[in-house]
Amino acid sequence: MQFDLAIIGGGIIGLATAWRVSQRHPEWRVVLLEKESQLAAHQTGRNSGVIHSGIYYKPGSLRAVNCRAGKKQLEAFCREHGVAYDICGKVIVAIGEEELPRLQTLLERGQANGVDCAMIGAERLRELEPHCAGIRAIHVPECGIVDYPGVCQKLAALATAVNTEIRLNTRALRIATQPDGVVIETNHGEVHARRLITCGGLHADRLAALAGDTPREQIIPFRGEYYAVLPSAAHLCRNLIYPVPDPRFPFLGVHFTRLVLGGVECGPNAVLALAREGYTWSDVSPRDLWETLAFGGFRKLAFKYWRMGLEEIWRSLSPEAFVSALQRLIPEITLADLRPIPAGVRAQAVTPEGELADDFVIQRSPHGVHVINAPSPAATASLNIGLMVAEALAKG
């Protein structure tokens, strides 16, 4: 059978793209290939479910623009289709005076992006989060929480009701390009399609390379470890509590998140995963690890951030050190209040120069589109990313 479009990757980006294509081209025959036995098995199904506002991202960047547009689309989608979400608000907290200039810069960036946010003092912070430390904070009332796996289930149902066939347990092994499209060799036979979209998250660069479109960037996996706050201590966090980002380090730092389906979790740290799907220290892939270590961009990155990297490893190996980081935000939290829960792995594209790709990376090819880098806020932005990819495909 000849398909009009093949999509490789069954996370929220692949599913959002399938849905957007079904809206624009209901006459197309579309197949979505997912190597796992379920949809949203990796990044989408293992994040904390935050609806981001766009406060962190450079104005005018793909991350900022897609986050702002995608957030509105996501909320409307959840309202229309009965997916659980809650616009609960968030605080970004400065603990000491030295953090105030960074907090002010963040506020100005958020305002430039059109985010509803305001600086508040310690008294107002205590009203919002009575157990939170801090001398000042940014309050972002439009932040929220959502059931991303629920979003994925609904996207899949909508797409398959129109023109999309979803094949689980189907891994792309080879991709051959031809004048009239592509032939994807899978573990269940060949798939022929006139167009191709890859959005494989942790394997995004490899999928593009399979199609003959090797990107400059390489995916480096970073594991984020989480703890659940026990019900007896869940009252310590009402909604979302974040630290001021440290400009010396490219991740946001450990934070507290209320979950839309109940409970509170905290984390993540950020340590190099020893496999692209390395959810524990014992998950080691010699191929993945060698590929990471052999990449000059990673070695440059590691040299730049080695001290911070060691601190993250220490927090991974020492629960007490992890709790100490959490206590900067909520001094009352203790190790006895926490239990470990499954980790996630972030697919982060790194350039040959040793820089983290700071924006979404979406690469055109003769037969379609490759989503190479889609870190946070990709889930928030997913419906608009899907629209953007569908439009890029139409221009090809």
Order of alpha helices (4+ residues) and beta strands (2+ residues): beta-alpha-beta-beta-alpha-beta-beta-alpha-beta-alpha-beta-beta-alpha-beta-beta-beta-beta-alpha-beta-beta-beta-beta-beta-alpha-alpha-alpha-alpha-beta-beta-beta-alpha
